[in-house]
């Protein structure tokens, strides 16, 4: 159940209007605003969910998702562990984050 950062990038960049750019030490994926940021070690990605989406995904897949442990997490930003998700979960999560970045 591991996806590669290259697969994550491919999913993100296949969605309408997405660009990739540096964001501090991360790679950010953006439409109107950032919706995903890939960590430098390429094992996690932070995704922009609505707080209720975050709660649901963290409840459904507690080993795959957890809120970012700060004020950003309270706003819906959620850590996804690439070594714990399959491609379908990752694709669904990235699509939800993309919608929130539009």
PyMOL commands that set and color helices and strands:
alter all, ss='L'
color gray80, all
select helices_A, chain A and resi 5-14+51-60+71-74+87-101
alter helices_A, ss='H'
color red, helices_A
select strands_A, chain A and resi 19-23+26-30+34-38+44-48+65-67+77-81
alter strands_A, ss='S'
color yellow, strands_A
deselect
rebuild
show_as cartoon
